[in-house]
């Protein structure tokens, strides 16, 4: 995944998103072809190691080719309309065009399988506890049915070797423009509020820091030095 400097999501925030959502596209390779399944997962840590534990139906062939894989976790995302954005300035060299703002995390690693009932039972108990408030297998079903379900599943344990987070939230704009765009977005589409919130929480501070660096350079009499333009991504 290409990530421009201004779009880099620090590792702690990336992990927060992964743990908060607990679901992602599990992508693996078999016989030269990619396959993917959207899977809920548990995050399990063992010292320095971090694993995502999930499961697939036994008829899903994806579990039969353990090895290199990745998991893609998608955070808030939305279309940014042209009317959400600031008007073009007469002196502008780049256009102001509609775009898509989003947060995503890519996890790279490898996976192994678990087919023993004890592992799968513990995994399912953790998964249910993470996503359910009241339903529990031991009280809303019975052990025979649970065991039947376990027989139909194969456990997946994905060990994370690399994590990369990307937050494309309008960081190429000035801080005030980001705030204004977030406000217009929130007013136009209340369902897009998570993206507007992220723009204010992540993109605005980044833009403010960039503006402070530029101003400091000018104050120091170095304004004639070339200042790198942001890597614009529409």
C-alpha positions as a LaTeX table, in Angstrom:
\begin{tabular}{lrrr}
\hline
Residue & $x$ (\AA) & $y$ (\AA) & $z$ (\AA) \\
\hline
Unk1 & 0.00 & 0.00 & 0.00 \\
Unk2 & 1.37 & 3.39 & $-0.98$ \\
Unk3 & 1.22 & 5.84 & 1.92 \\
Unk4 & 2.31 & 9.46 & 1.47 \\
Unk5 & 3.97 & 11.05 & 4.49 \\
Unk6 & 0.97 & 13.17 & 5.43 \\
Unk7 & $-1.33$ & 10.13 & 5.32 \\
Unk8 & 0.70 & 7.89 & 7.61 \\
Unk9 & $-1.29$ & 6.60 & 10.57 \\
Unk10 & 0.94 & 5.87 & 13.54 \\
Unk11 & 1.11 & 2.26 & 14.67 \\
Unk12 & $-0.74$ & 2.83 & 17.94 \\
Unk13 & $-3.71$ & 4.42 & 16.17 \\
Unk14 & $-3.65$ & 1.66 & 13.57 \\
Unk15 & $-3.85$ & $-1.01$ & 16.25 \\
Unk16 & $-6.65$ & 0.87 & 17.99 \\
Unk17 & $-8.70$ & 0.72 & 14.80 \\
Unk18 & $-7.96$ & $-2.98$ & 14.29 \\
Unk19 & $-9.01$ & $-3.84$ & 17.85 \\
Unk20 & $-12.05$ & $-1.57$ & 17.76 \\
Unk21 & $-13.49$ & $-2.97$ & 14.52 \\
Unk22 & $-12.44$ & $-6.60$ & 14.88 \\
Unk23 & $-13.27$ & $-7.52$ & 11.28 \\
Unk24 & $-11.35$ & $-7.41$ & 8.01 \\
Unk25 & $-10.71$ & $-8.92$ & 4.61 \\
Unk26 & $-8.46$ & $-11.98$ & 5.00 \\
Unk27 & $-6.47$ & $-12.28$ & 1.76 \\
Unk28 & $-4.29$ & $-15.28$ & 0.88 \\
Unk29 & $-2.69$ & $-16.88$ & $-2.15$ \\
Unk30 & $-3.19$ & $-20.42$ & $-3.44$ \\
Unk31 & $-2.07$ & $-21.89$ & $-6.77$ \\
Unk32 & $-1.17$ & $-18.45$ & $-8.06$ \\
Unk33 & $-4.61$ & $-16.97$ & $-7.33$ \\
Unk34 & $-5.72$ & $-14.56$ & $-4.61$ \\
Unk35 & $-8.71$ & $-15.36$ & $-2.43$ \\
Unk36 & $-10.42$ & $-13.25$ & 0.22 \\
Unk37 & $-12.96$ & $-13.69$ & 2.99 \\
Unk38 & $-14.44$ & $-11.06$ & 5.29 \\
Unk39 & $-13.79$ & $-12.42$ & 8.78 \\
Unk40 & $-14.38$ & $-11.22$ & 12.34 \\
Unk41 & $-11.35$ & $-11.88$ & 14.53 \\
Unk42 & $-9.86$ & $-11.75$ & 17.99 \\
Unk43 & $-6.61$ & $-9.90$ & 18.63 \\
Unk44 & $-4.36$ & $-12.06$ & 20.82 \\
Unk45 & $-0.95$ & $-10.94$ & 22.07 \\
Unk46 & 1.81 & $-13.24$ & 23.27 \\
Unk47 & 4.76 & $-11.13$ & 24.37 \\
Unk48 & 6.12 & $-9.43$ & 21.25 \\
Unk49 & 3.84 & $-11.44$ & 18.96 \\
Unk50 & 0.40 & $-10.31$ & 17.83 \\
Unk51 & $-2.10$ & $-12.70$ & 16.26 \\
Unk52 & $-5.51$ & $-12.36$ & 14.70 \\
Unk53 & $-7.61$ & $-15.45$ & 15.36 \\
Unk54 & $-10.57$ & $-16.19$ & 13.11 \\
Unk55 & $-12.33$ & $-19.12$ & 11.48 \\
Unk56 & $-13.76$ & $-20.18$ & 8.14 \\
Unk57 & $-16.29$ & $-22.78$ & 7.09 \\
Unk58 & $-14.65$ & $-26.10$ & 6.30 \\
Unk59 & $-15.95$ & $-25.96$ & 2.73 \\
Unk60 & $-14.05$ & $-22.68$ & 2.20 \\
Unk61 & $-10.81$ & $-23.77$ & 0.44 \\
Unk62 & $-8.87$ & $-20.78$ & 1.73 \\
Unk63 & $-7.71$ & $-22.60$ & 4.87 \\
Unk64 & $-6.03$ & $-25.34$ & 2.82 \\
Unk65 & $-3.11$ & $-23.11$ & 1.74 \\
Unk66 & $-1.47$ & $-21.77$ & 4.93 \\
Unk67 & 1.36 & $-19.33$ & 4.49 \\
Unk68 & 1.78 & $-15.68$ & 3.51 \\
Unk69 & $-1.38$ & $-13.59$ & 3.82 \\
Unk70 & $-2.69$ & $-10.16$ & 4.71 \\
Unk71 & $-5.68$ & $-8.67$ & 6.48 \\
Unk72 & $-7.25$ & $-5.39$ & 5.36 \\
Unk73 & $-9.23$ & $-3.49$ & 7.98 \\
Unk74 & $-11.39$ & $-0.67$ & 6.63 \\
Unk75 & $-12.24$ & 2.25 & 8.89 \\
Unk76 & $-14.60$ & 5.17 & 8.25 \\
Unk77 & $-14.80$ & 6.31 & 4.63 \\
Unk78 & $-16.96$ & 8.57 & 2.50 \\
Unk79 & $-17.18$ & 10.55 & $-0.71$ \\
Unk80 & $-16.14$ & 14.19 & $-0.35$ \\
Unk81 & $-18.32$ & 16.22 & $-2.71$ \\
Unk82 & $-16.91$ & 19.16 & $-4.61$ \\
Unk83 & $-19.29$ & 21.42 & $-2.68$ \\
Unk84 & $-17.80$ & 20.20 & 0.60 \\
Unk85 & $-14.39$ & 21.51 & $-0.41$ \\
Unk86 & $-13.12$ & 25.10 & $-0.35$ \\
Unk87 & $-13.54$ & 27.17 & $-3.50$ \\
Unk88 & $-10.55$ & 27.35 & $-5.83$ \\
Unk89 & $-8.29$ & 30.36 & $-5.35$ \\
Unk90 & $-7.38$ & 32.41 & $-8.43$ \\
Unk91 & $-3.67$ & 31.75 & $-7.85$ \\
Unk92 & $-4.14$ & 27.97 & $-7.34$ \\
Unk93 & $-2.03$ & 25.63 & $-9.47$ \\
Unk94 & $-3.98$ & 22.47 & $-8.61$ \\
Unk95 & $-7.73$ & 21.93 & $-9.08$ \\
Unk96 & $-10.21$ & 21.39 & $-6.25$ \\
Unk97 & $-12.03$ & 18.19 & $-7.19$ \\
Unk98 & $-14.30$ & 15.66 & $-5.43$ \\
Unk99 & $-12.41$ & 12.90 & $-3.68$ \\
Unk100 & $-12.73$ & 10.00 & $-1.25$ \\
Unk101 & $-11.56$ & 10.22 & 2.36 \\
Unk102 & $-10.84$ & 7.06 & 4.32 \\
Unk103 & $-8.86$ & 5.24 & 6.96 \\
Unk104 & $-7.50$ & 1.77 & 6.33 \\
Unk105 & $-4.99$ & $-0.58$ & 7.92 \\
Unk106 & $-3.06$ & $-3.34$ & 6.13 \\
Unk107 & $-1.58$ & $-6.16$ & 8.19 \\
Unk108 & 0.97 & $-8.48$ & 6.59 \\
Unk109 & 2.06 & $-11.86$ & 7.92 \\
Unk110 & 1.37 & $-15.56$ & 7.62 \\
Unk111 & $-1.29$ & $-17.92$ & 8.88 \\
Unk112 & $-1.59$ & $-21.41$ & 10.28 \\
Unk113 & $-4.69$ & $-23.49$ & 10.91 \\
Unk114 & $-6.23$ & $-24.99$ & 14.06 \\
Unk115 & $-8.69$ & $-27.84$ & 13.86 \\
Unk116 & $-8.77$ & $-29.07$ & 17.44 \\
Unk117 & $-12.11$ & $-28.54$ & 19.27 \\
Unk118 & $-10.54$ & $-26.96$ & 22.39 \\
Unk119 & $-8.84$ & $-24.19$ & 20.36 \\
Unk120 & $-11.98$ & $-23.51$ & 18.34 \\
Unk121 & $-14.23$ & $-23.49$ & 21.42 \\
Unk122 & $-12.00$ & $-20.95$ & 23.20 \\
Unk123 & $-11.78$ & $-18.85$ & 20.03 \\
Unk124 & $-15.55$ & $-18.76$ & 19.56 \\
Unk125 & $-16.12$ & $-17.86$ & 23.21 \\
Unk126 & $-13.74$ & $-14.88$ & 22.87 \\
Unk127 & $-15.27$ & $-13.82$ & 19.56 \\
Unk128 & $-18.83$ & $-13.90$ & 20.91 \\
Unk129 & $-17.81$ & $-12.01$ & 24.05 \\
Unk130 & $-16.16$ & $-9.31$ & 21.92 \\
Unk131 & $-19.13$ & $-8.71$ & 19.61 \\
Unk132 & $-22.18$ & $-9.72$ & 21.68 \\
Unk133 & $-23.68$ & $-8.01$ & 24.72 \\
Unk134 & $-26.08$ & $-10.72$ & 25.92 \\
Unk135 & $-26.09$ & $-13.85$ & 23.72 \\
Unk136 & $-23.87$ & $-16.66$ & 25.00 \\
Unk137 & $-23.54$ & $-20.15$ & 23.51 \\
Unk138 & $-23.85$ & $-21.95$ & 26.85 \\
Unk139 & $-27.14$ & $-20.24$ & 27.72 \\
Unk140 & $-28.81$ & $-19.65$ & 24.35 \\
Unk141 & $-27.92$ & $-22.96$ & 22.71 \\
Unk142 & $-26.61$ & $-26.36$ & 23.87 \\
Unk143 & $-23.26$ & $-28.10$ & 23.77 \\
Unk144 & $-24.30$ & $-30.68$ & 21.17 \\
Unk145 & $-25.22$ & $-27.96$ & 18.70 \\
Unk146 & $-22.07$ & $-26.04$ & 19.54 \\
Unk147 & $-19.98$ & $-29.15$ & 18.89 \\
Unk148 & $-21.73$ & $-29.63$ & 15.56 \\
Unk149 & $-20.79$ & $-26.07$ & 14.66 \\
Unk150 & $-17.18$ & $-26.63$ & 15.71 \\
Unk151 & $-16.92$ & $-29.62$ & 13.38 \\
Unk152 & $-17.96$ & $-27.39$ & 10.47 \\
Unk153 & $-15.26$ & $-24.77$ & 11.20 \\
Unk154 & $-11.49$ & $-24.51$ & 10.78 \\
Unk155 & $-9.54$ & $-22.06$ & 12.91 \\
Unk156 & $-7.24$ & $-19.47$ & 11.35 \\
Unk157 & $-4.34$ & $-17.90$ & 13.28 \\
Unk158 & $-2.72$ & $-15.01$ & 11.45 \\
Unk159 & 0.58 & $-13.77$ & 12.91 \\
Unk160 & 1.15 & $-10.08$ & 12.21 \\
Unk161 & 4.61 & $-9.24$ & 10.91 \\
Unk162 & 3.96 & $-5.73$ & 9.60 \\
Unk163 & 1.20 & $-3.16$ & 10.09 \\
Unk164 & 0.67 & $-0.08$ & 7.93 \\
Unk165 & $-2.08$ & 2.47 & 8.52 \\
Unk166 & $-3.29$ & 5.14 & 6.12 \\
Unk167 & $-5.57$ & 8.07 & 6.90 \\
Unk168 & $-6.35$ & 10.08 & 3.77 \\
Unk169 & $-8.35$ & 12.96 & 5.22 \\
Unk170 & $-7.52$ & 16.08 & 3.24 \\
Unk171 & $-4.10$ & 16.77 & 4.75 \\
Unk172 & $-3.08$ & 18.62 & 1.56 \\
Unk173 & $-5.38$ & 21.49 & 2.55 \\
Unk174 & $-4.84$ & 24.22 & 5.12 \\
Unk175 & $-6.05$ & 23.51 & 8.64 \\
Unk176 & $-8.93$ & 25.97 & 8.39 \\
Unk177 & $-9.99$ & 24.46 & 5.05 \\
Unk178 & $-10.03$ & 21.00 & 6.60 \\
Unk179 & $-12.23$ & 22.24 & 9.45 \\
Unk180 & $-14.62$ & 23.94 & 7.04 \\
Unk181 & $-14.80$ & 20.86 & 4.82 \\
Unk182 & $-15.52$ & 18.64 & 7.82 \\
Unk183 & $-18.33$ & 20.94 & 8.93 \\
Unk184 & $-19.92$ & 21.02 & 5.47 \\
Unk185 & $-19.60$ & 17.25 & 5.17 \\
Unk186 & $-21.24$ & 16.68 & 8.55 \\
Unk187 & $-24.11$ & 19.06 & 7.65 \\
Unk188 & $-24.67$ & 17.45 & 4.25 \\
Unk189 & $-24.47$ & 13.82 & 5.38 \\
Unk190 & $-24.84$ & 13.03 & 9.11 \\
Unk191 & $-23.80$ & 9.42 & 8.40 \\
Unk192 & $-20.38$ & 10.74 & 7.36 \\
Unk193 & $-19.76$ & 12.22 & 10.82 \\
Unk194 & $-17.06$ & 9.61 & 11.69 \\
Unk195 & $-15.00$ & 10.82 & 8.72 \\
Unk196 & $-15.56$ & 14.48 & 9.64 \\
Unk197 & $-14.50$ & 13.70 & 13.21 \\
Unk198 & $-11.35$ & 11.96 & 11.98 \\
Unk199 & $-10.51$ & 14.92 & 9.75 \\
Unk200 & $-10.64$ & 17.23 & 12.76 \\
Unk201 & $-8.77$ & 14.81 & 15.02 \\
Unk202 & $-6.02$ & 13.66 & 12.64 \\
Unk203 & $-5.76$ & 15.93 & 9.58 \\
Unk204 & $-6.13$ & 19.31 & 11.30 \\
Unk205 & $-3.23$ & 18.80 & 13.75 \\
Unk206 & $-1.03$ & 17.56 & 10.90 \\
Unk207 & $-1.84$ & 20.63 & 8.81 \\
Unk208 & $-1.27$ & 22.95 & 11.77 \\
Unk209 & 2.16 & 21.41 & 12.38 \\
Unk210 & 3.05 & 21.83 & 8.71 \\
Unk211 & 1.94 & 25.47 & 8.76 \\
Unk212 & 4.00 & 26.07 & 11.90 \\
Unk213 & 7.10 & 24.62 & 10.22 \\
Unk214 & 6.62 & 26.86 & 7.20 \\
Unk215 & 6.12 & 29.93 & 9.39 \\
Unk216 & 9.19 & 29.12 & 11.47 \\
Unk217 & 11.25 & 28.86 & 8.30 \\
Unk218 & 10.02 & 32.25 & 7.16 \\
Unk219 & 10.70 & 33.83 & 10.53 \\
Unk220 & 14.23 & 32.46 & 10.43 \\
Unk221 & 14.82 & 34.14 & 7.10 \\
Unk222 & 14.86 & 30.87 & 5.18 \\
Unk223 & 11.66 & 31.44 & 3.22 \\
Unk224 & 13.64 & 31.45 & $-0.01$ \\
Unk225 & 14.50 & 27.78 & 0.50 \\
Unk226 & 12.33 & 25.36 & $-1.45$ \\
Unk227 & 9.50 & 23.95 & 0.65 \\
Unk228 & 8.30 & 20.51 & $-0.40$ \\
Unk229 & 4.76 & 20.49 & $-1.73$ \\
Unk230 & 2.38 & 17.95 & $-0.22$ \\
Unk231 & 1.88 & 14.70 & $-2.07$ \\
Unk232 & $-1.66$ & 15.30 & $-3.35$ \\
Unk233 & $-3.90$ & 12.28 & $-3.71$ \\
Unk234 & $-7.35$ & 12.84 & $-5.21$ \\
\hline
\end{tabular}
